[in-house]
Amino acid sequence: MIYEYLADKTYLTGGVSQIAANGLLIRILGTSGEQLVQCLQEISALLQTVEAVKAETVVF
């Protein structure tokens, strides 16, 4: 999901790696600080959406 999002961005280069401590390492490189901040905000929104969907699909 994040990888596809980064692949669509023509103004930056990035990558995603899964780390051992149950997390992600997201790397982004661009030419404008505003673009990088916007990108991080959009990734944050994507991750929050995924967490909300996971919370809704919990079955007891």
N, C-alpha and C positions, 0 to 999 in steps of 0.2 A: 504494500500500500504506500509506504513512504518512499520506497525506491521508485515506484511508478510516478509519484508526484514529482520527485526530483528530476526524473528523466524528461518530464514535459517542460521543465524550465530551461529556456534557451539562454538566459542571462547568467546562469551559474553552473558550477560543477559540484557534484556532491556524491556521497555514498553513505551506506548504512551497514553497520556490522553488529552482530549480536555478541554481547560480552558474557563472560562466565557468571557474573553476579546478577543474573536475571534482569538484564537491561539492554539498551541499545546505545550504540555510539553513532551519532549522526555528524557527518562532516560536510560543510558547505564552504564554497569559495566563490566569491563574486567581486564585482568592482564597486558596488555601492552599499554603504552601511544600511540605508533605508530598505533596499531590496532584501538584504540578509535578515533584518529584523522582521520584515513582512513574511518572509519565508518561514522563520522560526515560529511566528504567531500562527500561521496556517498549519504547520506541522503539529503544533500544540492542540489546535482545534480538532485535527484529524484523530489524534491520540485520545482526546477526551470523548469524541464520538464513539470510538471503538470501546472504550471503557464503559460508557453508558449502555451500549448494546450488550456487552457481556453481562452487566448487572441485571438487565431486563430478562436475559435468557437463562438465569439460574433456576434450576428445578430442584425442589426438595422432595 
